[in-house]
């Protein structure tokens, strides 16, 4: 038998979390205030006492006391801020910083939270301390690293995700082929998010990531468009042909990955059924791209020609990473395809479903896959049918990409891309047949 019963143990843990969180935040503020010409009003002891005071107030289970403590801390914060604005004779007035004052009040709330939920309170304290310690990095990122276009796109993506997406109806509509409007917006947000992730990766790795990384990133939007762009570049600059071919092959990997992400969001059971086929197809395309990338690494001209890639990255930064028009067009196309596929299934059964998916995939592989996932999520078809339809869609779209490769990049480029597409699609279809 322990000296303390279970409730008391929880109380001790909460108070310990409150004190530890206050010490952690106060430690960072103590180091920061010693770098200033004038000592700040709050340091490690003030923060520790504020957190512990919040924890004790909450432990006494008196809501009025908690509110009174918050009011007292708020008054102390106001006085501290006012005093910090009073410059000593002969010294310039400091800027209107509120970080320490706000952190002191938040620390009090962390103490209150720690008694209620010790783990959550400790996590909140760590986040607050981390934000305070990352001051220079956050300022540099906001002012020097992040461009106006990137900030605009980030705010747009946040608005779509936090405002428009929750407001969209979640009820499947018959005239949309059993797809809900929220699903269309979710897929558009997903495409934009993938574009943003790819842009961040390109910025982080620098221009030497080159055409291969660009091909993988662009493949999340449209593998066909990526192959066309890479083929045109390979024709215009033959020394970069191997890197362009690697980028085109990597775009096929992105096609499989995006199909899996879409199905994982729409119909997890269908995603599990397609996973072995998608993994095989993506792996073969990735291996082919890596082989061509090794060839590009031995090309001195391709390795040293970073000016064009850097210029492209700078242009992308000035324009912003998100291509809203393309994502919107894909979402609208997905809606049209969903209606067409649902109509074909109602009229011709599963054979019409596969035929409709193949025809739709000649323009875009992801739209019929998403439409099939929506049908499976609504219980109209099973996961095996989704897998068959997805394989048919990717195979049909491969024909479009083959024609595009020959037209854009010439015979040599088209032949290598065709072999990669055939190997990738063939592997996926063979695995699908083996799975039955």
C-alpha positions as CSV (number, residue, x, y, z in Angstrom):
1,X,0.0,0.0,0.0
2,X,1.4,3.4,-1.0
3,X,1.6,6.4,1.2
4,X,-0.6,8.4,-1.1
5,X,-3.9,7.2,-2.6
6,X,-4.6,7.4,-6.4
7,X,-6.2,10.8,-6.4
8,X,-3.4,12.3,-4.4
9,X,-0.9,10.7,-6.7
10,X,-2.6,12.3,-9.6
11,X,-2.5,15.7,-7.9
12,X,1.2,15.4,-7.1
13,X,1.8,14.5,-10.8
14,X,-0.2,17.5,-11.9
15,X,1.6,19.9,-9.6
16,X,5.0,18.5,-10.7
17,X,4.1,18.9,-14.3
18,X,3.0,22.5,-13.6
19,X,6.3,23.3,-11.8
20,X,8.4,21.6,-14.5
21,X,6.6,23.4,-17.3
22,X,7.1,26.7,-15.5
23,X,10.8,26.0,-15.0
24,X,11.2,25.0,-18.6
25,X,9.6,28.2,-20.0
26,X,11.2,30.4,-17.4
27,X,14.7,29.0,-18.2
28,X,14.3,30.1,-21.8
29,X,13.1,33.5,-20.8
30,X,15.9,33.9,-18.2
31,X,18.5,33.3,-20.9
32,X,16.7,35.7,-23.2
33,X,16.4,38.6,-20.8
34,X,20.1,38.5,-20.0
35,X,20.8,39.3,-23.7
36,X,18.8,42.6,-23.4
37,X,20.2,45.9,-22.2
38,X,17.4,46.2,-19.7
39,X,16.5,43.3,-17.5
40,X,12.9,42.0,-18.1
41,X,10.5,41.8,-15.3
42,X,9.9,38.1,-15.4
43,X,12.5,35.3,-15.2
44,X,12.8,31.7,-14.2
45,X,11.3,32.2,-10.7
46,X,8.4,34.3,-11.9
47,X,7.4,31.7,-14.5
48,X,7.8,28.8,-12.2
49,X,5.7,30.5,-9.5
50,X,3.0,31.5,-12.1
51,X,2.7,27.9,-13.3
52,X,2.7,26.5,-9.8
53,X,0.1,29.1,-8.7
54,X,-2.2,28.1,-11.6
55,X,-1.8,24.4,-10.6
56,X,-2.6,25.1,-6.9
57,X,-5.6,27.2,-7.8
58,X,-6.9,24.3,-10.0
59,X,-6.1,21.7,-7.3
60,X,-8.3,23.5,-4.8
61,X,-11.2,23.1,-7.2
62,X,-12.4,26.6,-6.8
63,X,-13.3,28.1,-10.2
64,X,-13.5,31.6,-8.8
65,X,-9.9,31.3,-7.4
66,X,-8.7,30.2,-10.8
67,X,-10.3,33.2,-12.4
68,X,-9.0,35.5,-9.7
69,X,-5.5,34.1,-10.2
70,X,-5.7,34.7,-14.0
71,X,-6.8,38.3,-13.4
72,X,-3.9,38.9,-11.0
73,X,-1.4,37.5,-13.5
74,X,-3.0,39.6,-16.3
75,X,-2.6,42.7,-14.1
76,X,1.0,41.9,-13.4
77,X,1.6,41.3,-17.1
78,X,0.1,44.8,-17.9
79,X,2.3,46.5,-15.2
80,X,5.4,44.6,-16.4
81,X,4.7,45.7,-20.0
82,X,4.2,49.3,-19.0
83,X,7.4,49.4,-17.0
84,X,9.3,47.8,-19.9
85,X,8.2,50.7,-22.1
86,X,9.7,53.3,-19.8
87,X,13.2,53.9,-21.0
88,X,15.9,54.9,-18.6
89,X,17.4,58.4,-19.1
90,X,19.7,58.4,-22.1
91,X,18.6,55.0,-23.4
92,X,16.3,54.5,-26.4
93,X,12.8,53.1,-25.8
94,X,12.5,49.4,-26.6
95,X,10.1,48.1,-29.3
96,X,6.6,47.1,-28.2
97,X,7.4,43.4,-27.5
98,X,4.7,41.4,-25.7
99,X,6.3,37.9,-25.9
100,X,7.5,37.6,-22.3
101,X,4.3,39.1,-20.9
102,X,2.0,36.8,-23.0
103,X,4.2,33.8,-22.1
104,X,3.8,34.6,-18.4
105,X,0.0,34.5,-18.7
106,X,0.1,31.4,-20.8
107,X,2.4,29.7,-18.3
108,X,-0.3,30.3,-15.6
109,X,-2.8,28.6,-17.9
110,X,-0.3,25.7,-18.4
111,X,-0.2,25.3,-14.7
112,X,-4.0,25.0,-14.5
113,X,-4.1,22.6,-17.4
114,X,-1.3,20.4,-15.9
115,X,-3.4,19.6,-12.8
116,X,-6.3,18.7,-15.1
117,X,-4.3,16.7,-17.6
118,X,-0.6,16.4,-16.7
119,X,0.6,15.0,-20.0
120,X,-1.2,17.6,-22.0
121,X,0.1,20.4,-19.8
122,X,3.6,19.1,-20.1
123,X,3.3,19.0,-23.8
124,X,1.9,22.5,-23.9
125,X,4.8,23.8,-21.9
126,X,7.3,22.1,-24.2
127,X,5.6,23.7,-27.2
128,X,5.6,27.2,-25.6
129,X,9.3,26.9,-24.7
130,X,10.1,25.7,-28.2
131,X,8.3,28.6,-29.8
132,X,10.1,31.0,-27.6
133,X,13.5,29.5,-28.2
134,X,13.0,29.5,-32.0
135,X,12.6,33.3,-32.1
136,X,15.4,34.1,-34.6
137,X,14.6,31.1,-36.8
138,X,10.9,32.0,-37.0
139,X,11.6,35.6,-37.7
140,X,14.1,34.7,-40.4
141,X,11.7,32.3,-42.0
142,X,8.8,34.8,-41.9
143,X,10.9,37.7,-43.3
144,X,13.7,36.3,-45.4
145,X,12.8,32.8,-46.4
146,X,9.0,32.9,-47.0
147,X,8.1,35.0,-50.1
148,X,4.9,37.0,-50.5
149,X,3.6,34.4,-53.0
150,X,4.3,31.5,-50.7
151,X,2.6,33.3,-47.8
152,X,-0.4,34.0,-50.0
153,X,-0.7,30.3,-51.0
154,X,-0.3,29.1,-47.5
155,X,-3.1,31.3,-46.3
156,X,-5.2,30.1,-49.2
157,X,-4.6,26.5,-48.4
158,X,-5.4,27.2,-44.7
159,X,-8.7,28.9,-45.7
160,X,-9.7,26.0,-47.9
161,X,-8.9,23.5,-45.2
162,X,-10.3,25.3,-42.2
163,X,-13.2,27.3,-43.6
164,X,-14.5,25.9,-46.9
165,X,-13.9,22.2,-46.3
166,X,-16.0,22.0,-43.0
167,X,-18.8,24.0,-44.6
168,X,-19.1,21.8,-47.7
169,X,-22.0,19.3,-47.5
170,X,-20.9,15.8,-46.5
171,X,-24.0,14.0,-47.8
172,X,-23.5,12.0,-51.0
173,X,-25.5,13.3,-53.9
174,X,-27.1,11.1,-56.6
175,X,-26.5,13.6,-59.4
176,X,-22.8,13.6,-58.5
177,X,-22.6,9.8,-58.9
178,X,-22.8,9.2,-55.2
179,X,-20.0,11.6,-54.3
180,X,-20.3,14.2,-51.6
181,X,-19.3,17.9,-52.4
182,X,-16.9,17.7,-49.4
183,X,-15.1,14.9,-51.0
184,X,-14.4,16.9,-54.1
185,X,-13.1,19.8,-52.0
186,X,-11.0,17.4,-49.9
187,X,-9.3,16.0,-53.0
188,X,-8.6,19.5,-54.3
189,X,-7.1,20.4,-50.9
190,X,-5.1,17.2,-51.1
191,X,-3.7,18.0,-54.5
192,X,-2.7,21.5,-53.3
193,X,-1.1,20.1,-50.1
194,X,1.0,17.7,-52.2
195,X,2.1,20.6,-54.4
196,X,3.1,22.5,-51.3
197,X,5.0,19.5,-49.8
198,X,6.8,19.1,-53.1
199,X,7.7,22.8,-53.2
200,X,9.1,22.7,-49.6
201,X,11.2,19.6,-50.5
202,X,12.6,21.4,-53.6
203,X,13.4,24.5,-51.5
204,X,15.0,22.3,-48.8
205,X,17.1,20.2,-51.1
206,X,18.2,23.1,-53.3
207,X,18.5,23.3,-57.1
208,X,20.9,20.4,-57.3
209,X,17.9,18.1,-56.7
210,X,17.3,18.9,-60.3
211,X,14.9,17.5,-62.9
212,X,14.4,14.1,-61.2
213,X,12.9,15.6,-58.1
214,X,10.9,18.0,-60.2
215,X,9.4,15.1,-62.1
216,X,8.4,13.3,-58.9
217,X,6.8,16.5,-57.5
218,X,5.0,17.4,-60.8
219,X,3.7,13.8,-61.1
220,X,1.4,14.4,-58.2
221,X,-0.4,16.9,-60.3
222,X,-0.2,15.2,-63.8
223,X,2.1,12.6,-64.9
224,X,1.1,13.2,-68.5
225,X,1.9,16.9,-68.3
226,X,5.2,16.0,-66.6
227,X,6.3,13.6,-69.3
228,X,5.4,16.3,-71.9
229,X,7.5,18.9,-70.2
230,X,10.4,16.5,-69.6
231,X,10.3,15.3,-73.2
232,X,10.4,18.9,-74.5
233,X,13.4,19.7,-72.3
234,X,15.2,16.5,-73.3
235,X,14.7,17.4,-77.0
236,X,15.9,21.0,-76.4
237,X,18.9,20.1,-74.2
238,X,20.2,16.6,-75.1
239,X,22.9,16.6,-72.3
240,X,20.1,16.6,-69.8
241,X,18.2,13.8,-71.5
242,X,19.0,11.2,-68.8
243,X,17.9,13.5,-66.0
244,X,14.7,14.3,-67.9
245,X,14.0,10.6,-68.4
246,X,14.5,10.0,-64.7
247,X,12.0,12.7,-63.9
248,X,9.5,11.3,-66.3
249,X,9.8,7.8,-64.8
250,X,9.5,9.2,-61.2
251,X,6.2,10.8,-62.3
252,X,4.8,7.3,-62.7
253,X,5.8,6.6,-59.1
254,X,3.9,9.7,-58.1
255,X,0.8,8.4,-60.0
256,X,0.7,5.2,-58.0
257,X,1.3,7.0,-54.7
258,X,-1.4,9.6,-55.3
259,X,-3.9,6.9,-56.3
260,X,-3.1,5.2,-53.0
261,X,-3.5,8.5,-51.0
262,X,-6.8,9.2,-52.7
263,X,-8.2,5.7,-51.9
264,X,-6.9,5.9,-48.4
265,X,-9.0,9.0,-47.8
266,X,-12.1,7.8,-49.7
267,X,-12.1,4.1,-49.2
268,X,-9.5,2.5,-46.9
269,X,-10.6,-1.1,-47.7
270,X,-10.1,-0.4,-51.4
271,X,-6.7,1.2,-50.7
272,X,-5.6,-2.0,-48.9
273,X,-6.7,-4.1,-51.8
274,X,-4.8,-2.0,-54.3
275,X,-1.7,-1.6,-52.1
276,X,0.4,-4.6,-53.4
277,X,-0.3,-3.7,-57.0
278,X,0.5,0.0,-56.4
279,X,3.6,-0.9,-54.5
280,X,4.9,-3.1,-57.3
281,X,4.1,-0.5,-60.0
282,X,5.6,2.3,-58.0
283,X,8.7,0.3,-57.1
284,X,9.5,-0.7,-60.7
285,X,9.0,2.9,-61.9
286,X,11.3,4.2,-59.1
287,X,14.0,1.6,-59.9
288,X,14.0,2.6,-63.6
289,X,14.2,6.3,-62.6
290,X,17.1,5.6,-60.3
291,X,19.0,3.8,-63.1
292,X,18.6,6.7,-65.4
293,X,19.5,9.1,-62.6
294,X,22.8,7.3,-62.2
295,X,23.4,8.0,-65.9
296,X,22.6,11.6,-65.3
297,X,25.1,11.8,-62.5
298,X,27.9,10.8,-64.9
299,X,26.9,13.6,-67.2
300,X,29.1,16.6,-66.2
301,X,27.0,19.0,-68.1
302,X,23.8,17.9,-66.4
303,X,25.4,17.8,-63.0
304,X,27.0,21.3,-63.3
305,X,24.1,23.0,-65.0
306,X,22.3,24.3,-61.9
307,X,21.6,27.7,-63.2
308,X,18.5,26.7,-65.1
309,X,17.2,24.7,-62.2
310,X,17.9,27.6,-59.8
311,X,16.1,30.0,-62.1
312,X,13.2,27.6,-62.3
313,X,13.1,27.4,-58.5
314,X,13.2,31.2,-58.2
315,X,10.4,31.5,-60.7
316,X,8.3,29.0,-58.8
317,X,9.0,30.9,-55.6
318,X,7.9,34.2,-57.2
319,X,4.7,32.6,-58.5
320,X,3.9,30.6,-55.4
321,X,3.9,26.8,-55.1
322,X,0.2,26.1,-55.5
323,X,-1.5,25.8,-58.9
324,X,-5.1,26.3,-57.9
325,X,-6.5,26.3,-61.4
326,X,-5.0,22.9,-62.2
327,X,-6.3,21.5,-58.9
328,X,-9.7,22.9,-59.5
329,X,-9.8,21.5,-63.0
330,X,-8.8,18.1,-61.7
331,X,-11.6,18.3,-59.0
332,X,-14.2,19.3,-61.6
333,X,-13.0,16.5,-64.0
334,X,-13.3,14.1,-61.1
335,X,-16.9,15.1,-60.6
336,X,-17.7,14.6,-64.2
337,X,-16.0,11.3,-64.3
338,X,-17.9,10.2,-61.1
339,X,-21.2,10.9,-62.8
340,X,-20.1,9.1,-66.0
341,X,-18.8,6.0,-64.3
342,X,-21.9,5.7,-62.1
343,X,-24.1,6.1,-65.1
344,X,-22.1,3.4,-67.0
345,X,-22.4,1.0,-64.1
346,X,-26.1,1.5,-63.8
347,X,-26.6,1.0,-67.6
348,X,-24.1,-1.7,-68.4
349,X,-23.1,-3.2,-65.0
350,X,-19.5,-3.9,-64.0
351,X,-18.3,-4.2,-67.7
352,X,-19.6,-0.7,-68.3
353,X,-17.9,0.5,-65.1
354,X,-14.5,-0.7,-66.3
355,X,-15.0,0.6,-69.8
356,X,-16.0,4.0,-68.4
357,X,-13.0,4.1,-66.1
358,X,-10.7,3.3,-69.1
359,X,-12.2,6.0,-71.3
360,X,-12.0,8.6,-68.5
361,X,-8.4,7.6,-67.7
362,X,-7.3,8.5,-71.1
363,X,-7.4,12.1,-69.9
364,X,-6.5,11.6,-66.2
365,X,-5.8,8.5,-64.2
366,X,-6.7,9.8,-60.8
367,X,-10.3,10.9,-61.5
368,X,-11.7,7.4,-62.3
369,X,-9.8,5.9,-59.3
370,X,-11.3,8.5,-57.0
371,X,-14.7,7.8,-58.5
372,X,-14.4,4.1,-57.9
373,X,-13.3,4.8,-54.4
374,X,-16.4,6.9,-53.8
375,X,-18.6,4.1,-55.1
376,X,-17.0,1.5,-52.8
377,X,-17.3,3.8,-49.8
378,X,-21.1,4.1,-50.5
379,X,-21.3,0.3,-50.7
380,X,-22.1,0.1,-54.4
381,X,-19.1,-2.0,-55.4
382,X,-16.5,-4.1,-53.5
383,X,-12.8,-3.5,-53.0
384,X,-11.8,-6.1,-55.6
385,X,-13.8,-4.2,-58.3
386,X,-12.0,-1.0,-57.3
387,X,-8.7,-2.7,-57.7
388,X,-9.6,-4.0,-61.2
389,X,-10.9,-0.6,-62.2
390,X,-7.8,1.2,-60.9
391,X,-5.5,-1.1,-62.8
392,X,-7.6,-0.6,-66.0
393,X,-7.5,3.2,-65.5
394,X,-3.7,3.4,-65.0
395,X,-3.1,1.1,-67.9
396,X,-5.4,3.2,-70.2
397,X,-3.7,6.4,-69.0
398,X,-0.3,4.8,-69.8
399,X,-1.3,4.7,-73.4
400,X,-1.8,8.5,-73.3
401,X,1.6,8.9,-71.7
402,X,3.3,6.8,-74.2
403,X,1.9,8.9,-77.1
404,X,2.9,12.0,-75.2
405,X,6.5,10.8,-74.6
406,X,7.1,10.1,-78.3
407,X,5.5,13.3,-79.4
408,X,7.3,15.5,-76.9
409,X,10.7,13.8,-76.6
410,X,11.3,11.9,-79.8
411,X,11.9,8.2,-80.5
412,X,14.7,7.6,-77.9
413,X,12.9,9.4,-75.1
414,X,9.6,7.8,-76.0
415,X,11.1,4.3,-76.2
416,X,12.6,4.5,-72.7
417,X,9.5,5.9,-71.1
418,X,7.4,3.3,-72.9
419,X,9.5,0.5,-71.5
420,X,9.3,2.0,-68.0
421,X,5.5,2.4,-68.2
422,X,5.1,-1.1,-69.6
423,X,7.2,-2.6,-66.8
424,X,5.4,-0.6,-64.1
425,X,1.9,-1.3,-65.3
426,X,2.7,-4.9,-66.2
427,X,4.0,-5.6,-62.7
428,X,0.9,-4.1,-61.1
429,X,-1.5,-6.0,-63.4
430,X,0.4,-9.2,-62.8
431,X,0.1,-8.8,-59.0
432,X,-3.6,-8.0,-59.5
433,X,-4.1,-11.2,-61.4
434,X,-2.2,-13.2,-58.8
435,X,-4.3,-11.7,-56.0
436,X,-7.4,-12.6,-57.9
